Amino acid sequence: MTNDAHARPSGDAPEPLYDVNVPTPTHAERARTLVSRLTTGTLCTLAADPTGYPYGSFVTVAFDNGNPVFLVSTMAEHTRNLQQDPRASLLVAEGGSDDPLANGRVTLLGLCRKVEGDSSSARASFLATHQNARYYADFRDFAFWQLQVESIRYIGGYGRMSWVEATDWYAAEPDPLASSATGVIEHMNQDHPEALLLYCKAFSKATNITAASMTGVDRYGFEMSVVIPEGRRPVRLAFDQTVATPEEVRTTLISMLQEARARLA
Amino acid sequence: MTNDAHARPSGDAPEPLYDVNVPTPTHAERARTLVSRLTTGTLCTLAADPTGYPYGSFVTVAFDNGNPVFLVSTMAEHTRNLQQDPRASLLVAEGGSDDPLANGRVTLLGLCRKVEGDSSSARASFLATHQNARYYADFRDFAFWQLQVESIRYIGGYGRMSWVEATDWYAAEPDPLASSATGVIEHMNQDHPEALLLYCKAFSKATNITAASMTGVDRYGFEMSVVIPEGRRPVRLAFDQTVATPEEVRTTLISMLQEARARLA
C-alpha cells in the first residue's frame, strides 16, 4: 500500500489530540466497506469502434467475493465493447458530503468477462442486491459478467488515497458495522453527548474540550470531532477489542464510560 | 440520430392516448438539459501504465458551450493518463428514481486536453459552478482541462436512447425550465389536479380518465400520468408556443384551461 497526497503549504499543522497509532481500518478494508454499500457505478470499457476511446456507462452492480458482477444485455454498448476487449474498470463513488471531492470512491481495474459455466454464485450475488432484476435475468440477450479485480485505486477523500494490493483487497472484509454505523452515530450524538466528552477527556490528549460529536464508527474504534479553544479537531479512540454488532458497540461503549469515569474521578 | 431499444415480447401495446407527433424535446436537447443540471461525473481515461486499461475516476465538472471543463491536479491519475493519451469520455448520470436504470445519463466522448492560452472561458464556467474551487484554482499543480465533444451517447431511461450527432449537441440548448420544472410540477399536482384532468379530457384521446398527475414539463409542453380503467398511461400535451419561464408556463396553462372548459362545455 502506498500513500500519496497533494503537497500543500501546511503551515504549522496542529499536534494530533490522540494516539495516531490507534487501530484503524486499512485502505483495503475501507474500500471493501465502501463498495459493499453501493449498488451502482460507472463501467469503463474500450470503444469497439476505431477510436478506441475509453467509454463510461452507468451500471447496476453487486459484489461476489470482491469481484463486481453485472447483468448486461448484448445490445448495450459496454457489452459490445467487452466482447472485443475485456479490459475494464468500475468506479463506485459515495454520495453524502456537500463537498463532492470529500466523498470516498474506488476504482477497480481488471478483465471483465461473461460468466461461463456455473453462474450461480454471480447470479445469487446480483439478485440478492437487485431483486427487481429477476424479471429480466433470464431474457435471452442478458447474461452475468464479472470483473476480476487486478488493481484497486482507493480515494477516501482529501489526502486519504492509495493503490491497494489485490491480495489485500481479496483478504479484507467489509466492516461489519457498515450498515449500522449511521444509527449508532445518531444515537450517540443525540442521547449521549456527555459520554463522548468523557471519552475524550479520559482517553485522548485533549484537556480543554467543550464539545464532542461522533463522526464515524468501525470494528476497531470510533471517531469524533471535538471542540477546543483553537477550533475543531478530530479524535479517534480504539475499542478494547474488535466489535461486530451494534450490541457489541453498546456494551463496549458502556464499559469504556465506566473506565473513563473511574479515571477522571 | 438513431434509436435503438431492447426487443421485448410487447404483447398488445396499448394505443397511445395522445398525438405522439406533439412537439417533444430532441435527444440532443434532453442530453444538454441533463448535463446542465449536474456538477459531478466519471472521467474515463486510458491508464498510462502498460495495461492500457480504461480508468474511471470521480470528477467535478462544469460545461462551457457544451464541452466539459475540469480543474485537475497533475498529481491525479486521470491527469497523468491524459498527458499520455487525450482520448477520454465523461459519464454524467441523474439520480432520483428508485429504479436506477430508469434515470437519465449521458456519455460524452472526445479528446481531453489542458486549456492552453486564454483559459478565461473555461475558468469562468468552472468557478461559476464550483465556487469553492476558487481556493485551489491557482495552486501550481492545478489546471483547467477541456473535453472537446465528438460523440454523444444519450440514455433517457428504458427504451429512450440514441447516439446524438455532435452538430445537434452543440446547436441544442438546455431547457429553460430545467431548474424550475420540479416546482411547477409540485404546484400543479398539489393545487390544480382538476385542471390536469380537464386538459386530458379536452386535448387527449382519453375519454375515461379518473385522475391525472403532471410528471414533466419542458419548453414545448408537459407530460402526465393518467388513470384509465385499464391502468396508468402517459399523456403528453403541447403548449401553443414555446415557453421560457415559469411565468409563461402559468399564463399558457391558464389560457389552455379556458379553452379546455370551452371545448367541454
Interface residues (C-beta under 8 A of the other chain):
Chain A: D4 H6 A7 R8 T39 T40 T42 L43 C44 T45 L46 A47 T51 G52 Y53 P54 Y55 G56 S57 F58 T60 S73 M75 E77 R87 A88 S89 L90 L91 A93 D99 P100 L101 N103 R105 T107 L109 G110 N132 F139 D141 E150 R153 I155
Chain B: D4 H6 A7 R8 T39 T40 T42 L43 C44 T45 L46 A47 T51 G52 Y53 P54 Y55 G56 S57 F58 T60 S73 M75 E77 R87 A88 S89 L90 L91 A93 D99 P100 L101 N103 R105 T107 L109 G110 N132 F139 D141 E150 R153 I155
